[in-house]
Amino acid sequence: MSEFTQILTKYWGYAAFRPLQEEIIESVASGKDTLGLMPTGGGKSVTYQVYSLSKPGICLVITPLIALMKDQVENLNERGIKALAIYSGMSAQEIKIAMDHAAWGNYKFLYLSPERISTERFRERLNQLDVNLIAVDEAHCISQWGYDFRPSYIKISELRDLLPDVPILAVTATATARVIDDIQEQLKFRTKNVLRTSYYRSNLIYLVRNEEDKVNYLLKAVQKAKGTGIVYVRSRKQTREISELFIKNKISADYYHAGLPSKIRSSKQENWKSGKCRVIVSTNAFGMGIDKADVRFVIHLESPDSVEAYFQEAGRGGRDGKTAYSVLLFNNSDKLKLQKNVAKSFPEPDVIRRIYEAICNFFQLAVGFGKDQIFEFSMGMFASKFSFQITEVYNSLKILQREGYLELTDELDNPSKVYFQVGRDDLYKFQVANSDFDGFIKLLLRSYTGLFTNYVSIDEQLLAKRANISPELVYEFLTRLRTQKVIDFIPQKKTPFIIFAKERIDPERIRISKENYEDRKRDYLNRIEAMIHYASSGHKCRSQLLLQYFGETESVRCGKCDVCMARNELNVSKYEFDNISEQIKKVMAQPCFYEELLTKIEGNSDNVVKIVRWLLENEKLVYRVDNRMEWRKGQMN
């Protein structure tokens, strides 16, 4: 048994690696910068975790989502592996203590949000860390051609200059050929090195259903389906409405979205993962870091904006290798909605400038000030105060972020935290001198450990219950202890943050470049058109279409999707279908009449007629106004 397998078995309980995991680890162990492409649920995080555990020192993990970061830290700590995280929104004291632990506390993993990399505090302490690996999770975020580009990820390349001898391991589930090249270039790979498995999932059956009454179809489909499932919807309101419809029809269901409190989200996740709840209805907030193997169906009530997003969400089904269904409900109105999203996602430059000015006024920033300042940001409150639509605020901020003016973090749901600022001896003296606080301090110390060495998350409701007092009185005790400088108390908060990367400037000086506006708008439109083509196509195997989008051009027909099943009903072999189709495509280089086409194709005449009719029904062959037919061209063929 190799050293890497021993670590896997010791901490994760697995006797063997999943496909490609060990090859990626060995590549990094040989000193090579490595880009690992693994499907959703393929175990990407295990690659850098196992490698780092095999070496002295600490692994820096850069990841975009704070919630995912916190989940991974918690999971590692539960396995007895010391890990911590630093992200925007933490106090200066919290960050100082975390960096002290990273430098001298024998920690193995330090998770970082990318914008922290360029801060002076991090740069000053970096040389005190014995870094054995730089791991970049969700690596597609570094590419401007990726579907989820985050400008703060560009800062990661600075680590290559600061730590030139430390290998980089970048991992992602979805990346096109263009993005794969860009990731390696942006991360300054010394030599290009990509390890990948095929995106092909033989057990996953892709279906597209053209339904006008999608909700009614969804209800019937879930009633017939067996096992656990996920239903993706576009809005938070829909999550509740659809889950209530399911419950009303005796389907065990619950809803989930990012706006719910952390404890409630965790409870809903656990109920679904444990099988207490059969179907979870969610926005795209659900799924990141959730590894449930036996999901039997994933249904999208509406289409995502990109093939990448759809592929990742659909891929959460059937991770146990057993048959699962990924179903997209799509009709003409969806096509119009997707196309309208282009205009919504790219507000006019004048609107972007007005929103920038309003945000600066909102935080009372003067021109020439604000660089590196961090502010809690309630998007709803801001939009209401200045009479903007929330969608135009959000999308304007994304463009300002691309231009490097500011950074918008994901919504942060932080529980209250406590850290004792005095030592045990001084605390005892305080308790003797202040008997009113003695019982509460003892309650804190009985309820939580580590309060003298780190910030510890606390639950005011739990403390109130144990002390038989009100949560308001608990809050008062904590606040008074902070005033006395016995503890540092950080109250619970739930908000995203805005970080100003540059000082405030006059709005007319805001530069909105062609690269970050027109080029990105065209790229976004291409993604939407690719998604529409996937959903509308009735000619090519669904699996082949998806794989072709990601550069796998030699894949075979799955034989199970709705397109393949319709072709199977023709009772024509794959070889004959492909042979006749290719002949038709060549003949149709020039439009011709139906009868004329039949005379030019070699093969069984009955089968030729069947295939021509099938191509017409699926709109691969179309009639022109002069009654000639032509081959319809489109994306992904």
C-alpha positions as CSV (number, residue, x, y, z in Angstrom):
1,M,0.0,0.0,0.0
2,S,1.4,3.4,-1.0
3,E,1.9,6.2,1.4
4,F,-0.9,8.1,-0.3
5,T,-3.3,5.2,0.0
6,Q,-2.4,4.8,3.7
7,I,-3.3,8.5,4.3
8,L,-6.6,8.0,2.4
9,T,-7.5,5.0,4.4
10,K,-6.5,6.5,7.8
11,Y,-8.5,9.8,7.4
12,W,-11.2,9.0,4.9
13,G,-11.7,5.2,5.4
14,Y,-11.3,4.4,1.7
15,A,-9.2,1.4,0.5
16,A,-8.5,2.9,-2.9
17,F,-8.6,6.1,-4.8
18,R,-11.2,7.1,-7.4
19,P,-10.1,7.4,-11.0
20,L,-7.4,10.0,-11.6
21,Q,-7.0,11.0,-7.9
22,E,-3.7,9.1,-7.4
23,E,-2.3,10.2,-10.7
24,I,-2.9,13.8,-9.8
25,I,-1.2,13.4,-6.4
26,E,1.8,11.7,-7.9
27,S,2.1,14.4,-10.5
28,V,2.3,17.1,-7.8
29,A,4.6,14.9,-5.7
30,S,7.1,14.9,-8.7
31,G,7.2,18.7,-8.4
32,K,4.9,19.4,-11.4
33,D,2.3,22.2,-11.6
34,T,-0.8,20.3,-12.3
35,L,-4.3,21.0,-13.6
36,G,-6.8,18.2,-12.6
37,L,-10.1,18.0,-14.4
38,M,-12.5,15.8,-12.6
39,P,-16.3,15.5,-12.9
40,T,-18.6,16.8,-10.2
41,G,-18.4,14.4,-7.2
42,G,-15.1,13.0,-8.4
43,G,-13.2,13.9,-5.2
44,K,-11.1,16.9,-6.3
45,S,-10.4,18.1,-2.7
46,V,-9.0,14.8,-1.7
47,T,-6.1,15.2,-4.2
48,Y,-4.6,18.2,-2.5
49,Q,-5.6,17.1,1.0
50,V,-3.8,13.8,0.7
51,Y,-0.7,15.2,-0.9
52,S,-0.3,17.9,1.7
53,L,-0.7,15.4,4.6
54,S,2.2,13.4,3.1
55,K,4.6,16.4,3.4
56,P,5.8,18.6,6.2
57,G,4.2,22.1,6.2
58,I,0.9,23.7,5.3
59,C,-1.2,23.8,2.2
60,L,-2.7,27.1,1.0
61,V,-6.2,26.5,-0.5
62,I,-7.8,29.3,-2.5
63,T,-11.5,28.8,-3.0
64,P,-14.2,31.4,-3.9
65,L,-17.1,30.5,-1.7
66,I,-16.9,31.2,2.0
67,A,-19.6,28.8,2.9
68,L,-17.8,26.0,1.1
69,M,-14.5,27.0,2.7
70,K,-16.1,26.8,6.2
71,D,-17.6,23.4,5.4
72,Q,-14.3,22.0,4.3
73,V,-12.5,23.3,7.4
74,E,-15.1,21.8,9.6
75,N,-14.9,18.4,7.8
76,L,-11.2,18.3,8.1
77,N,-11.2,19.2,11.8
78,E,-13.8,16.4,12.4
79,R,-11.3,14.0,10.9
80,G,-8.6,15.2,13.3
81,I,-6.8,17.3,10.7
82,K,-6.0,20.8,11.8
83,A,-7.4,23.4,9.3
84,L,-8.5,27.0,9.5
85,A,-9.8,29.8,7.1
86,I,-9.2,33.5,6.5
87,Y,-11.7,35.5,4.5
88,S,-13.1,39.0,4.2
89,G,-15.4,40.0,7.1
90,M,-13.2,38.6,9.8
91,S,-11.9,41.1,12.4
92,A,-8.2,42.1,12.4
93,Q,-7.8,40.2,15.7
94,E,-9.4,37.1,14.2
95,I,-7.1,37.2,11.3
96,K,-4.0,37.8,13.5
97,I,-4.8,34.8,15.6
98,A,-5.5,32.6,12.6
99,M,-2.2,33.6,11.0
100,D,-0.4,32.9,14.3
101,H,-1.9,29.4,14.3
102,A,-1.0,28.9,10.7
103,A,2.6,29.8,11.4
104,W,3.2,28.1,14.7
105,G,0.2,25.8,15.4
106,N,1.1,22.8,13.3
107,Y,-1.9,23.4,11.1
108,K,-2.0,21.5,7.7
109,F,-4.5,23.6,5.7
110,L,-5.1,27.4,5.5
111,Y,-8.1,28.2,3.3
112,L,-8.1,31.7,1.8
113,S,-10.5,33.8,-0.1
114,P,-8.6,35.1,-3.1
115,E,-8.8,38.8,-2.2
116,R,-6.9,38.2,1.0
117,I,-3.7,37.3,-0.9
118,S,-2.7,40.9,-1.7
119,T,-3.3,42.3,1.8
120,E,-0.3,43.6,3.6
121,R,-1.1,41.5,6.7
122,F,-1.0,38.3,4.7
123,R,2.1,39.2,2.7
124,E,4.0,40.1,5.9
125,R,3.2,36.7,7.5
126,L,3.6,34.5,4.4
127,N,7.4,34.1,4.9
128,Q,6.6,32.5,8.3
129,L,4.6,29.7,6.7
130,D,6.2,26.5,5.5
131,V,4.0,26.1,2.5
132,N,4.1,22.7,0.8
133,L,1.4,23.3,-1.9
134,I,-0.8,26.0,-3.4
135,A,-4.2,24.5,-4.2
136,V,-6.6,26.4,-6.4
137,D,-10.2,25.0,-6.1
138,E,-12.8,26.0,-8.7
139,A,-9.9,26.9,-11.0
140,H,-12.1,28.0,-13.9
141,C,-12.8,31.2,-11.9
142,I,-9.3,32.5,-12.9
143,S,-10.2,32.5,-16.6
144,Q,-11.9,35.5,-18.1
145,W,-13.4,32.9,-20.6
146,G,-14.8,30.8,-17.7
147,Y,-18.5,30.8,-16.9
148,D,-17.8,32.1,-13.4
149,F,-14.8,34.4,-13.8
150,R,-13.8,36.2,-10.5
151,P,-11.2,39.0,-11.0
152,S,-9.8,38.4,-7.4
153,Y,-8.6,35.0,-8.7
154,I,-6.0,36.8,-10.8
155,K,-4.2,37.7,-7.6
156,I,-3.3,34.0,-7.1
157,S,-0.6,34.3,-9.7
158,E,1.3,36.6,-7.3
159,L,1.8,33.5,-5.0
160,R,4.0,32.0,-7.8
161,D,6.3,35.0,-7.5
162,L,6.3,34.9,-3.7
163,L,6.7,31.1,-3.5
164,P,8.5,30.1,-6.7
165,D,9.5,26.6,-5.6
166,V,6.1,25.5,-4.3
167,P,4.0,23.5,-6.8
168,I,0.5,24.5,-7.8
169,L,-2.4,22.1,-8.0
170,A,-5.5,23.6,-9.8
171,V,-8.7,21.6,-9.9
172,T,-12.1,22.1,-11.5
173,A,-15.1,20.1,-12.8
174,T,-15.9,22.0,-15.9
175,A,-13.6,23.8,-18.4
176,T,-13.6,24.2,-22.1
177,A,-10.3,23.8,-24.1
178,R,-9.9,27.6,-24.1
179,V,-10.3,27.8,-20.4
180,I,-7.9,24.9,-19.8
181,D,-5.2,26.8,-21.6
182,D,-6.0,30.1,-19.9
183,I,-5.9,28.6,-16.3
184,Q,-2.4,27.3,-16.9
185,E,-1.3,30.6,-18.3
186,Q,-2.8,32.7,-15.6
187,L,-1.3,30.5,-12.9
188,K,2.1,30.7,-14.5
189,F,2.6,27.0,-14.9
190,R,6.2,26.2,-15.5
191,T,5.2,23.5,-18.0
192,K,1.7,22.7,-19.2
193,N,0.3,19.7,-17.5
194,V,-3.3,18.6,-17.6
195,L,-4.7,15.4,-16.2
196,R,-8.3,14.6,-16.9
197,T,-10.9,11.9,-17.0
198,S,-13.6,11.8,-19.6
199,Y,-16.7,13.8,-18.7
200,Y,-18.8,10.8,-20.0
201,R,-21.2,9.4,-17.4
202,S,-22.5,6.0,-18.6
203,N,-25.1,5.8,-15.8
204,L,-26.5,9.3,-16.3
205,I,-29.5,9.6,-18.7
206,Y,-30.1,13.1,-20.1
207,L,-33.6,14.0,-21.1
208,V,-35.1,17.2,-22.4
209,R,-38.9,17.6,-22.2
210,N,-40.7,20.3,-24.2
211,E,-43.7,21.1,-21.9
212,E,-45.9,24.1,-21.7
213,D,-47.3,23.2,-18.3
214,K,-44.0,22.4,-16.7
215,V,-45.2,22.4,-13.1
216,N,-47.9,19.8,-13.8
217,Y,-45.3,17.6,-15.6
218,L,-42.8,18.1,-12.8
219,L,-45.3,16.9,-10.2
220,K,-46.2,13.8,-12.2
221,A,-42.6,13.0,-12.9
222,V,-41.6,13.3,-9.2
223,Q,-44.6,11.2,-8.2
224,K,-43.5,8.4,-10.6
225,A,-39.8,8.7,-9.8
226,K,-38.1,6.5,-7.2
227,G,-35.4,7.6,-4.7
228,T,-33.9,10.9,-3.8
229,G,-33.9,13.9,-6.1
230,I,-33.0,17.6,-6.6
231,V,-35.3,20.1,-8.3
232,Y,-33.6,23.3,-9.5
233,V,-35.6,26.5,-9.9
234,R,-34.6,30.1,-10.6
235,S,-36.0,32.0,-7.7
236,R,-36.2,31.7,-3.9
237,K,-40.0,32.2,-4.1
238,Q,-40.3,29.2,-6.4
239,T,-38.4,26.9,-4.0
240,R,-41.1,27.4,-1.3
241,E,-44.0,27.2,-3.8
242,I,-42.8,24.0,-5.5
243,S,-41.9,22.3,-2.2
244,E,-45.4,23.2,-0.8
245,L,-47.0,21.7,-4.0
246,F,-45.0,18.5,-3.4
247,I,-46.0,18.2,0.2
248,K,-49.6,18.9,-0.6
249,N,-49.4,15.9,-3.0
250,K,-47.8,13.7,-0.3
251,I,-44.2,13.9,-1.6
252,S,-41.6,14.3,1.1
253,A,-39.9,17.6,0.2
254,D,-38.2,20.7,1.5
255,Y,-36.9,24.0,0.0
256,Y,-33.4,25.6,0.1
257,H,-31.8,28.8,-0.9
258,A,-28.9,31.1,0.1
259,G,-31.2,33.5,2.0
260,L,-32.0,31.0,4.8
261,P,-30.1,31.2,8.1
262,S,-27.1,28.9,8.3
263,K,-28.6,26.6,10.9
264,I,-31.8,26.1,8.9
265,R,-29.8,25.4,5.7
266,S,-27.6,22.9,7.6
267,S,-30.7,21.2,9.0
268,K,-32.4,20.9,5.6
269,Q,-29.2,19.5,4.0
270,E,-28.9,16.9,6.8
271,N,-32.5,15.8,6.5
272,W,-32.1,15.4,2.7
273,K,-28.8,13.6,3.0
274,S,-30.0,11.2,5.7
275,G,-33.2,10.4,3.7
276,K,-35.7,12.1,6.1
277,C,-36.6,14.3,3.1
278,R,-36.8,12.8,-0.4
279,V,-36.8,15.8,-2.6
280,I,-35.0,19.2,-2.1
281,V,-36.2,22.1,-4.2
282,S,-33.5,24.7,-4.6
283,T,-31.8,27.6,-6.4
284,N,-28.3,27.0,-7.7
285,A,-27.1,27.7,-4.1
286,F,-27.6,24.0,-3.4
287,G,-25.0,21.4,-4.3
288,M,-21.5,22.9,-3.7
289,G,-19.6,20.6,-1.5
290,I,-22.7,18.3,-0.9
291,D,-21.6,14.7,-1.7
292,K,-24.7,12.5,-1.7
293,A,-24.1,9.4,-3.8
294,D,-27.6,8.0,-4.3
295,V,-29.4,10.9,-6.1
296,R,-31.7,9.3,-8.6
297,F,-32.9,12.3,-10.4
298,V,-32.0,16.0,-11.0
299,I,-34.8,18.1,-12.7
300,H,-34.3,21.6,-13.9
301,L,-37.6,23.5,-14.0
302,E,-35.9,26.2,-16.0
303,S,-32.6,26.3,-17.9
304,P,-29.4,27.6,-16.4
305,D,-27.5,30.3,-18.3
306,S,-24.7,28.0,-19.5
307,V,-23.9,24.5,-20.5
308,E,-21.2,24.5,-17.8
309,A,-23.6,25.3,-15.0
310,Y,-26.2,22.8,-16.3
311,F,-23.6,20.0,-16.6
312,Q,-22.3,20.6,-13.1
313,E,-25.8,20.6,-11.6
314,A,-27.0,17.7,-13.6
315,G,-23.9,15.8,-12.7
316,R,-25.0,15.6,-9.0
317,G,-27.1,12.6,-9.9
318,G,-25.9,9.0,-9.8
319,R,-22.5,9.4,-8.1
320,D,-22.9,5.9,-6.8
321,G,-22.6,4.6,-10.4
322,K,-26.2,3.5,-10.6
323,T,-28.7,4.8,-13.1
324,A,-29.9,8.4,-12.6
325,Y,-31.9,10.9,-14.7
326,S,-31.0,14.5,-15.5
327,V,-34.1,16.2,-16.9
328,L,-34.4,19.7,-18.4
329,L,-37.9,21.1,-18.9
330,F,-37.8,23.6,-21.7
331,N,-40.2,25.5,-24.0
332,N,-40.2,28.5,-26.2
333,S,-40.7,31.0,-23.3
334,D,-37.5,29.7,-21.8
335,K,-35.6,30.6,-24.9
336,L,-37.0,34.2,-24.7
337,K,-36.1,34.4,-21.0
338,L,-32.5,33.3,-21.6
339,Q,-32.1,35.8,-24.4
340,K,-33.5,38.6,-22.2
341,N,-30.9,37.7,-19.5
342,V,-28.2,39.1,-21.8
343,A,-29.6,42.6,-21.5
344,K,-30.2,42.2,-17.7
345,S,-26.7,40.9,-17.1
346,F,-25.0,43.8,-18.9
347,P,-26.6,47.1,-17.7
348,E,-25.9,50.2,-19.8
349,P,-22.5,51.8,-18.9
350,D,-24.3,55.0,-17.7
351,V,-26.3,52.8,-15.2
352,I,-23.1,51.2,-14.0
353,R,-21.5,54.6,-13.3
354,R,-24.6,55.8,-11.5
355,I,-24.6,52.7,-9.3
356,Y,-20.9,53.1,-8.5
357,E,-21.5,56.7,-7.4
358,A,-24.5,55.7,-5.3
359,I,-22.5,53.0,-3.5
360,C,-19.7,55.5,-2.7
361,N,-22.3,57.9,-1.3
362,F,-24.0,55.1,0.5
363,F,-20.7,54.5,2.5
364,Q,-19.9,58.2,2.7
365,L,-16.6,57.8,0.8
366,A,-14.9,61.0,-0.4
367,V,-13.1,61.1,-3.7
368,G,-9.6,59.9,-3.3
369,F,-10.4,57.7,-0.3
370,G,-11.6,54.1,0.4
371,K,-8.8,51.9,-1.0
372,D,-8.8,48.5,0.8
373,Q,-11.8,49.4,3.0
374,I,-14.4,46.7,3.7
375,F,-18.1,47.5,4.2
376,E,-21.0,45.3,5.1
377,F,-23.5,45.6,2.2
378,S,-27.2,45.0,2.2
379,M,-28.1,44.9,-1.5
380,G,-31.8,45.1,-0.8
381,M,-31.5,48.1,1.4
382,F,-29.2,49.9,-1.1
383,A,-31.4,49.2,-4.1
384,S,-34.5,50.4,-2.2
385,K,-32.8,53.6,-1.0
386,F,-31.6,54.6,-4.4
387,S,-34.5,53.1,-6.5
388,F,-32.4,50.6,-8.4
389,Q,-33.5,47.1,-9.4
390,I,-31.5,44.4,-7.4
391,T,-30.6,42.6,-10.6
392,E,-29.1,45.7,-12.2
393,V,-27.2,46.5,-8.9
394,Y,-25.8,42.9,-8.8
395,N,-24.8,42.8,-12.4
396,S,-23.3,46.3,-12.3
397,L,-21.2,45.3,-9.3
398,K,-19.9,42.2,-11.3
399,I,-18.7,44.5,-14.1
400,L,-17.1,47.0,-11.7
401,Q,-15.4,43.9,-10.1
402,R,-14.1,42.8,-13.5
403,E,-12.6,46.3,-14.0
404,G,-10.9,46.1,-10.6
405,Y,-12.7,48.9,-8.8
406,L,-14.3,46.8,-6.0
407,E,-14.9,43.2,-4.9
408,L,-18.3,41.8,-3.9
409,T,-18.1,38.7,-1.6
410,D,-20.7,36.0,-1.3
411,E,-23.3,36.4,1.4
412,L,-21.7,35.6,4.8
413,D,-23.6,33.9,7.5
414,N,-21.4,34.1,10.6
415,P,-22.5,32.9,14.1
416,S,-21.6,35.0,17.1
417,K,-17.9,34.4,18.3
418,V,-16.1,34.8,21.6
419,Y,-12.4,35.0,22.5
420,F,-11.0,35.5,26.0
421,Q,-8.6,38.4,25.9
422,V,-7.3,37.8,29.4
423,G,-5.3,34.8,30.8
424,R,-6.8,32.3,33.2
425,D,-5.2,34.0,36.3
426,D,-6.5,37.4,35.4
427,L,-9.9,35.9,34.6
428,Y,-10.1,34.3,38.1
429,K,-9.3,37.7,39.7
430,F,-12.0,39.3,37.6
431,Q,-14.6,36.7,38.7
432,V,-13.7,37.2,42.4
433,A,-14.1,40.9,42.0
434,N,-17.2,40.7,39.9
435,S,-19.5,38.0,41.3
436,D,-22.4,39.0,39.0
437,F,-20.4,37.7,36.1
438,D,-19.0,34.6,37.8
439,G,-21.9,32.2,36.9
440,F,-22.1,33.3,33.3
441,I,-18.3,33.0,32.7
442,K,-18.4,29.5,34.2
443,L,-21.3,28.7,31.8
444,L,-19.2,29.9,28.9
445,L,-16.2,27.8,29.9
446,R,-18.4,24.7,30.5
447,S,-20.1,25.0,27.1
448,Y,-17.1,25.7,24.9
449,T,-13.5,24.8,24.7
450,G,-10.6,26.7,23.1
451,L,-11.8,30.2,24.2
452,F,-8.3,31.3,25.3
453,T,-6.6,30.3,22.1
454,N,-9.1,31.1,19.3
455,Y,-12.4,32.7,18.4
456,V,-15.1,30.2,19.1
457,S,-18.6,30.2,17.6
458,I,-21.3,30.3,20.2
459,D,-25.1,29.9,20.3
460,E,-26.9,32.6,22.4
461,Q,-30.1,30.5,22.3
462,L,-28.3,27.5,23.8
463,L,-26.6,29.5,26.5
464,A,-29.9,31.1,27.4
465,K,-31.6,27.7,27.7
466,R,-28.8,26.3,29.9
467,A,-28.8,29.4,32.2
468,N,-32.6,29.6,32.2
469,I,-32.4,33.3,31.1
470,S,-33.5,35.2,28.0
471,P,-31.3,35.5,24.9
472,E,-31.4,39.3,25.4
473,L,-29.8,38.9,28.8
474,V,-27.1,36.6,27.3
475,Y,-26.3,39.3,24.8
476,E,-26.1,41.9,27.5
477,F,-23.6,39.8,29.5
478,L,-21.5,39.3,26.4
479,T,-21.6,43.0,25.6
480,R,-20.6,44.1,29.1
481,L,-17.7,41.5,29.2
482,R,-16.5,43.0,25.9
483,T,-16.7,46.5,27.4
484,Q,-14.6,45.3,30.4
485,K,-12.1,43.9,27.8
486,V,-12.4,40.4,29.3
487,I,-13.6,39.0,26.0
488,D,-13.8,40.0,22.4
489,F,-17.4,39.4,21.3
490,I,-18.4,39.5,17.6
491,P,-22.2,39.4,17.3
492,Q,-23.9,37.3,14.7
493,K,-24.1,38.9,11.3
494,K,-25.4,37.9,7.9
495,T,-24.3,40.0,5.0
496,P,-22.0,40.2,1.9
497,F,-19.2,42.7,1.9
498,I,-17.9,45.2,-0.6
499,I,-14.1,45.7,-0.7
500,F,-12.9,48.8,-2.4
501,A,-9.8,47.8,-4.5
502,K,-9.1,51.4,-5.4
503,E,-9.8,54.8,-4.0
504,R,-13.1,56.5,-5.0
505,I,-13.0,58.4,-8.4
506,D,-15.5,60.6,-10.2
507,P,-18.0,58.4,-12.1
508,E,-17.1,59.9,-15.5
509,R,-13.6,58.5,-15.0
510,I,-14.9,54.9,-14.6
511,R,-13.5,52.9,-17.4
512,I,-15.6,50.1,-18.8
513,S,-13.4,48.3,-21.3
514,K,-14.4,46.5,-24.5
515,E,-12.8,43.3,-23.0
516,N,-15.0,43.4,-19.9
517,Y,-18.2,44.6,-21.5
518,E,-18.6,43.9,-25.2
519,D,-16.4,40.8,-25.4
520,R,-17.9,39.4,-22.2
521,K,-21.4,40.2,-23.4
522,R,-20.7,38.3,-26.7
523,D,-19.2,35.4,-24.7
524,Y,-22.2,35.3,-22.5
525,L,-24.6,35.3,-25.5
526,N,-22.6,32.4,-27.0
527,R,-23.0,30.4,-23.8
528,I,-26.8,31.1,-23.8
529,E,-27.0,30.1,-27.5
530,A,-25.1,26.9,-26.7
531,M,-27.6,26.1,-23.9
532,I,-30.6,26.9,-26.2
533,H,-29.1,24.6,-28.8
534,Y,-28.7,21.8,-26.3
535,A,-32.2,22.1,-25.1
536,S,-33.7,22.6,-28.6
537,S,-31.8,20.0,-30.6
538,G,-33.5,16.7,-31.4
539,H,-30.8,15.4,-33.8
540,K,-27.7,14.5,-31.8
541,C,-27.3,12.4,-28.6
542,R,-27.6,14.6,-25.5
543,S,-24.4,13.1,-24.0
544,Q,-22.5,13.7,-27.2
545,L,-23.6,17.3,-27.4
546,L,-22.4,18.0,-23.8
547,L,-19.1,16.2,-24.3
548,Q,-18.5,18.0,-27.6
549,Y,-18.9,21.3,-25.9
550,F,-16.1,20.4,-23.5
551,G,-13.8,19.2,-26.4
552,E,-14.5,15.5,-26.4
553,T,-15.3,15.0,-30.1
554,E,-14.9,11.2,-30.3
555,S,-17.6,10.1,-27.9
556,V,-20.1,7.5,-28.8
557,R,-23.9,7.7,-28.7
558,C,-25.3,7.0,-25.2
559,G,-28.3,5.1,-26.5
560,K,-30.4,6.1,-23.6
561,C,-31.3,9.8,-23.8
562,D,-34.5,11.1,-25.4
563,V,-32.8,11.7,-28.8
564,C,-31.2,8.2,-28.9
565,M,-34.4,6.5,-27.8
566,A,-36.3,8.3,-30.6
567,R,-33.7,7.1,-33.1
568,N,-33.8,3.6,-31.7
569,E,-37.5,3.5,-32.6
570,L,-36.6,3.8,-36.2
571,N,-35.2,0.2,-36.0
572,V,-32.1,1.3,-37.9
573,S,-28.6,0.4,-36.7
574,K,-26.2,3.1,-35.5
575,Y,-23.9,2.4,-38.4
576,E,-26.6,2.7,-41.0
577,F,-28.1,5.8,-39.4
578,D,-24.7,7.6,-39.3
579,N,-23.8,6.4,-42.8
580,I,-27.0,7.7,-44.4
581,S,-27.0,10.9,-42.3
582,E,-23.5,11.7,-43.5
583,Q,-24.5,11.1,-47.1
584,I,-27.5,13.4,-46.6
585,K,-25.4,16.1,-45.1
586,K,-22.9,16.1,-48.0
587,V,-25.7,16.1,-50.6
588,M,-27.4,19.0,-48.7
589,A,-24.3,21.2,-49.3
590,Q,-26.7,22.5,-52.0
591,P,-30.5,22.7,-51.2
592,C,-32.6,20.2,-53.1
593,F,-36.1,18.8,-53.4
594,Y,-37.2,15.8,-51.3
595,E,-37.6,13.4,-54.2
596,E,-34.2,14.5,-55.6
597,L,-32.5,13.8,-52.3
598,L,-33.9,10.3,-52.1
599,T,-32.4,9.4,-55.5
600,K,-28.9,10.5,-54.4
601,I,-28.6,8.5,-51.2
602,E,-27.3,4.9,-51.3
603,G,-28.8,2.3,-48.9
604,N,-32.0,0.6,-48.0
605,S,-34.7,2.9,-49.5
606,D,-37.1,2.3,-46.6
607,N,-34.5,3.3,-44.1
608,V,-33.4,6.3,-46.1
609,V,-37.0,7.5,-46.0
610,K,-37.3,6.9,-42.3
611,I,-34.1,8.8,-41.6
612,V,-35.0,11.8,-43.8
613,R,-38.4,12.0,-42.1
614,W,-36.7,11.8,-38.7
615,L,-34.3,14.6,-39.6
616,L,-37.2,16.7,-40.8
617,E,-39.2,16.1,-37.6
618,N,-36.2,17.0,-35.5
619,E,-35.5,20.1,-37.6
620,K,-32.1,19.1,-38.8
621,L,-33.5,19.2,-42.3
622,V,-35.7,22.2,-43.0
623,Y,-37.8,23.3,-45.9
624,R,-37.1,26.7,-47.5
625,V,-39.8,28.9,-49.1
626,D,-39.1,27.4,-52.5
627,N,-39.9,23.9,-51.2
628,R,-36.2,22.8,-51.3
629,M,-34.7,21.3,-48.2
630,E,-31.5,22.4,-46.6
631,W,-29.3,21.1,-43.7
632,R,-29.8,23.3,-40.7
633,K,-26.5,24.4,-39.1
634,G,-26.1,25.2,-35.4
635,Q,-23.7,25.2,-32.5
636,M,-22.4,21.9,-31.3
637,N,-23.9,20.4,-34.5
